[in-house]
Amino acid sequence: MTTARFETRIPNSGDRIPGRNVPSSCGLRNSALFLGLWVWAMGCSSGPREDVEPLFHTLETGTVAEAMAASEKLESIYEDGDLPRLEKALDVAPVRTLTLIGELTTDGSAKLLLDRLPYLLEAKDPETARMAAVTAGLRRLKGATAALLHHPEEPPVIRALGRIWAQTLDAPALPRAEEIDRLTVLAVAHRQTMDVGGTIEACEAMLSVMIESELRDFLKKHSADRFPARRLCDDAVRRPGFDAEKGLRVHEALLASPDAGLVAAILTSSPFPLREELVRGFLKDPRTTTNGVKLSEVAEKRLNR
């Protein structure tokens, strides 16, 4: 019997091994060359980044239409590497630059606004101060709260605070420090709303900042009375961007108001889907507004839409 002999041989680098394809050094070099060409081609296809300097210059010195066009381009290409140029533009043309910052989403632009906000809110130019508050609200910068609370009597400021701390009906609990800020804003907005001469901005902020239990208690306490801010509440929830679920809750609660004019206005033009059973309850309501509008008739019209 002959014993078979097996040899174990370490393959050379250029050998082909069955079931495997080990590239040679030449193949590796070709792969690297192909990869380099592909990266170069992709870079060429995307094109170089547009120079931001002419855009910022137009933003600062161009006509309104030219500045708006430049701002739209900057929104799409701005990076925080351009922060020094953004800071310069904020000095040269604050209102236009604040409009741009309101559309940006970067951390650097947010920090720039927070750093400058106390000074911008006290600017001699009223439009600069207004736009500073509006921009902080649009960016929902909670870090702006302290600076804004130094000017709570200004309508754009209280509205910005309402945007920053707006809560949905199912919002989760906030961390303690943030909850303190939210409650502070709520207290300020509530006082301004319920005082004589309350503003729609304050009322919108108050309702926006309330959590579900606060809104429920507020409506339970006031909706069936002729409280001074009842018309403000009606108008506030109709404003663009107001939380629709909250708006529905407010309008349905205000249907209990003894103010027939307010009830008629809600039945006639509420943008929210009022529950049918609530509307049907007015079909036999004998009240008539000072303008001669019968609640029964406006209820019937709403049901027949």
Buried (B, 14 or more C-beta within 10 A) or exposed (E): EEEEEEEEEEEEEEEEEEEEEEEEEEEEEEEEEEEEEEEEEEEEEEEEEEEBEEBBBBBBEBEEEEBBBBBEBBEEEBEBEBBEBBBEBBEEBBBBBBBBBBBBEBEBBBBBBBEBBBEBBEBEEEEBBBBBBBBBBBBEBBBBBEBBBEBBEBBBBBBBBBBBBBBEBEEEEBEEEEEEBBBBBBEBBBEBBBEEEBBBBBBBBBBBBBBBEBBBEBBEEBBBEEBBBBBBBBEBBBBEEBBEEBBBBBBBBBBBBEBBBBBBBBBBEBEBEBEEEBBEBBEEBEBBBEEEBBBBBBBBEBBEE
